[in-house]
Amino acid sequence: MPTLSAAVVEGERATFVEAIVRADQPHRVRLEPCFRGVIWPPRTEGRPAIGWDEHGLTTTVGVGSTAVGFATPASFDGPPVSIVRSEPLSDDLPVGVTAWLDRIESRLDAAERLAEAPDLRAAAEAVASVGGLAAVERLAGKLARDRRLAARLSIVPSRIQTRLEGVEIPTTEFARLAARPSETE
């Protein structure tokens, strides 16, 4: 089981979280902050680095130490980040396959937040967090493709297949709500 150690560096306008994940065998892990608030993941060409979303990181760690970090405007007491999910990986999976599985899990995390929104406000926030209604529709399309591929490939862990089969993004309802005139108009 991977272990995590983290340090916090307070800046004038941001708090920086530096974490080290140590593992004795390859794992796919999900890291999430232990506080409520915005996180600013590392970015590549203006987009969050692969595996990052607004709620944390899904990534593959190898044997040894893997460093990760992010910034936040929040200040907090207690541990800044934790491992919320960990799954050992077979040593024989190619790097490209594990990266693809990481991307699927990142899409699943976003889809599950959208599908589980308990009220209109939470749904609006979830839709905004993925980039709007068009991004939700693209996400639904990518998940449909992921389902088709996962059903044909034996390398997809059953836990991921179960999540793919169990999540349904209510895109039609989101579109209907977006088309409704605002009560303040």
Contacts in CASP RR format, 6 or more apart in sequence:
PFRMAT RR
TARGET T0000
AUTHOR 0000-0000-0000
METHOD contacts of the structure
MODEL  1
MPTLSAAVVEGERATFVEAIVRADQPHRVRLEPCFRGVIWPPRTEGRPAI
GWDEHGLTTTVGVGSTAVGFATPASFDGPPVSIVRSEPLSDDLPVGVTAW
LDRIESRLDAAERLAEAPDLRAAAEAVASVGGLAAVERLAGKLARDRRLA
ARLSIVPSRIQTRLEGVEIPTTEFARLAARPSETE
1 27 0 8 1.000
1 86 0 8 1.000
2 21 0 8 1.000
2 22 0 8 1.000
2 23 0 8 1.000
2 27 0 8 1.000
2 29 0 8 1.000
2 61 0 8 1.000
2 83 0 8 1.000
2 86 0 8 1.000
3 21 0 8 1.000
3 22 0 8 1.000
3 23 0 8 1.000
4 19 0 8 1.000
4 20 0 8 1.000
4 21 0 8 1.000
4 22 0 8 1.000
4 31 0 8 1.000
4 81 0 8 1.000
4 82 0 8 1.000
4 83 0 8 1.000
5 19 0 8 1.000
5 20 0 8 1.000
5 22 0 8 1.000
6 17 0 8 1.000
6 18 0 8 1.000
6 19 0 8 1.000
6 20 0 8 1.000
6 79 0 8 1.000
6 80 0 8 1.000
6 81 0 8 1.000
7 17 0 8 1.000
7 18 0 8 1.000
7 19 0 8 1.000
8 15 0 8 1.000
8 16 0 8 1.000
8 17 0 8 1.000
8 18 0 8 1.000
8 80 0 8 1.000
9 15 0 8 1.000
9 16 0 8 1.000
9 18 0 8 1.000
10 16 0 8 1.000
10 75 0 8 1.000
13 73 0 8 1.000
14 40 0 8 1.000
14 71 0 8 1.000
14 72 0 8 1.000
14 73 0 8 1.000
15 71 0 8 1.000
15 72 0 8 1.000
15 73 0 8 1.000
15 74 0 8 1.000
15 75 0 8 1.000
15 76 0 8 1.000
15 80 0 8 1.000
16 69 0 8 1.000
16 70 0 8 1.000
16 71 0 8 1.000
17 33 0 8 1.000
17 69 0 8 1.000
17 70 0 8 1.000
17 71 0 8 1.000
17 72 0 8 1.000
17 80 0 8 1.000
17 81 0 8 1.000
18 67 0 8 1.000
18 69 0 8 1.000
19 31 0 8 1.000
19 67 0 8 1.000
19 68 0 8 1.000
19 69 0 8 1.000
19 80 0 8 1.000
19 81 0 8 1.000
20 65 0 8 1.000
20 66 0 8 1.000
20 67 0 8 1.000
20 68 0 8 1.000
21 29 0 8 1.000
21 31 0 8 1.000
21 61 0 8 1.000
21 65 0 8 1.000
21 66 0 8 1.000
21 68 0 8 1.000
21 83 0 8 1.000
22 64 0 8 1.000
22 65 0 8 1.000
22 66 0 8 1.000
23 61 0 8 1.000
23 62 0 8 1.000
23 63 0 8 1.000
23 64 0 8 1.000
23 66 0 8 1.000
24 63 0 8 1.000
24 64 0 8 1.000
25 62 0 8 1.000
25 63 0 8 1.000
25 88 0 8 1.000
25 89 0 8 1.000
25 91 0 8 1.000
26 60 0 8 1.000
26 61 0 8 1.000
26 62 0 8 1.000
26 63 0 8 1.000
26 88 0 8 1.000
26 89 0 8 1.000
26 91 0 8 1.000
26 98 0 8 1.000
27 60 0 8 1.000
27 61 0 8 1.000
27 62 0 8 1.000
27 86 0 8 1.000
27 87 0 8 1.000
27 88 0 8 1.000
27 89 0 8 1.000
28 58 0 8 1.000
28 59 0 8 1.000
28 60 0 8 1.000
28 61 0 8 1.000
28 86 0 8 1.000
28 87 0 8 1.000
28 89 0 8 1.000
28 98 0 8 1.000
28 101 0 8 1.000
28 102 0 8 1.000
28 105 0 8 1.000
29 58 0 8 1.000
29 59 0 8 1.000
29 60 0 8 1.000
29 61 0 8 1.000
29 83 0 8 1.000
29 85 0 8 1.000
29 86 0 8 1.000
29 87 0 8 1.000
30 56 0 8 1.000
30 57 0 8 1.000
30 58 0 8 1.000
30 83 0 8 1.000
30 84 0 8 1.000
30 85 0 8 1.000
30 86 0 8 1.000
30 105 0 8 1.000
30 109 0 8 1.000
31 56 0 8 1.000
31 57 0 8 1.000
31 58 0 8 1.000
31 59 0 8 1.000
31 68 0 8 1.000
31 81 0 8 1.000
31 82 0 8 1.000
31 83 0 8 1.000
31 84 0 8 1.000
32 55 0 8 1.000
32 56 0 8 1.000
32 57 0 8 1.000
32 81 0 8 1.000
32 82 0 8 1.000
32 84 0 8 1.000
33 39 0 8 1.000
33 55 0 8 1.000
33 56 0 8 1.000
33 70 0 8 1.000
33 72 0 8 1.000
33 80 0 8 1.000
33 81 0 8 1.000
34 76 0 8 1.000
34 78 0 8 1.000
34 79 0 8 1.000
34 80 0 8 1.000
34 81 0 8 1.000
34 82 0 8 1.000
35 72 0 8 1.000
35 74 0 8 1.000
35 76 0 8 1.000
35 80 0 8 1.000
36 74 0 8 1.000
37 72 0 8 1.000
37 73 0 8 1.000
37 74 0 8 1.000
38 54 0 8 1.000
38 72 0 8 1.000
38 73 0 8 1.000
38 74 0 8 1.000
39 54 0 8 1.000
39 55 0 8 1.000
39 56 0 8 1.000
39 70 0 8 1.000
39 71 0 8 1.000
39 72 0 8 1.000
40 70 0 8 1.000
40 71 0 8 1.000
40 72 0 8 1.000
40 73 0 8 1.000
41 48 0 8 1.000
41 49 0 8 1.000
41 52 0 8 1.000
41 53 0 8 1.000
41 56 0 8 1.000
41 57 0 8 1.000
41 69 0 8 1.000
41 70 0 8 1.000
42 48 0 8 1.000
42 49 0 8 1.000
42 52 0 8 1.000
42 69 0 8 1.000
42 70 0 8 1.000
43 49 0 8 1.000
44 50 0 8 1.000
48 54 0 8 1.000
50 99 0 8 1.000
50 102 0 8 1.000
50 103 0 8 1.000
51 57 0 8 1.000
51 58 0 8 1.000
51 59 0 8 1.000
51 102 0 8 1.000
51 103 0 8 1.000
51 106 0 8 1.000
52 70 0 8 1.000
52 106 0 8 1.000
53 106 0 8 1.000
53 109 0 8 1.000
53 110 0 8 1.000
54 129 0 8 1.000
55 109 0 8 1.000
55 113 0 8 1.000
56 70 0 8 1.000
57 68 0 8 1.000
57 70 0 8 1.000
58 102 0 8 1.000
58 105 0 8 1.000
58 106 0 8 1.000
58 109 0 8 1.000
59 66 0 8 1.000
59 68 0 8 1.000
59 102 0 8 1.000
60 89 0 8 1.000
60 98 0 8 1.000
60 99 0 8 1.000
60 101 0 8 1.000
60 102 0 8 1.000
87 157 0 8 1.000
87 159 0 8 1.000
89 98 0 8 1.000
93 155 0 8 1.000
97 155 0 8 1.000
101 156 0 8 1.000
101 157 0 8 1.000
101 160 0 8 1.000
104 146 0 8 1.000
104 150 0 8 1.000
104 156 0 8 1.000
104 160 0 8 1.000
104 164 0 8 1.000
105 160 0 8 1.000
105 163 0 8 1.000
107 139 0 8 1.000
107 142 0 8 1.000
107 143 0 8 1.000
107 146 0 8 1.000
108 143 0 8 1.000
108 160 0 8 1.000
108 163 0 8 1.000
108 164 0 8 1.000
108 167 0 8 1.000
110 129 0 8 1.000
110 130 0 8 1.000
110 139 0 8 1.000
111 139 0 8 1.000
111 140 0 8 1.000
111 143 0 8 1.000
111 167 0 8 1.000
111 169 0 8 1.000
112 163 0 8 1.000
112 167 0 8 1.000
113 126 0 8 1.000
113 129 0 8 1.000
114 123 0 8 1.000
114 126 0 8 1.000
114 127 0 8 1.000
114 130 0 8 1.000
114 136 0 8 1.000
114 139 0 8 1.000
114 169 0 8 1.000
114 170 0 8 1.000
114 174 0 8 1.000
115 167 0 8 1.000
115 168 0 8 1.000
115 169 0 8 1.000
115 170 0 8 1.000
117 123 0 8 1.000
117 125 0 8 1.000
117 126 0 8 1.000
120 177 0 8 1.000
123 174 0 8 1.000
123 177 0 8 1.000
127 133 0 8 1.000
127 136 0 8 1.000
127 174 0 8 1.000
127 178 0 8 1.000
130 136 0 8 1.000
130 139 0 8 1.000
133 171 0 8 1.000
133 174 0 8 1.000
133 175 0 8 1.000
133 178 0 8 1.000
136 169 0 8 1.000
136 171 0 8 1.000
136 174 0 8 1.000
137 171 0 8 1.000
137 175 0 8 1.000
139 169 0 8 1.000
140 169 0 8 1.000
140 171 0 8 1.000
143 164 0 8 1.000
143 167 0 8 1.000
143 169 0 8 1.000
146 164 0 8 1.000
147 164 0 8 1.000
147 165 0 8 1.000
149 156 0 8 1.000
150 156 0 8 1.000
150 160 0 8 1.000
150 161 0 8 1.000
150 164 0 8 1.000
151 161 0 8 1.000
END
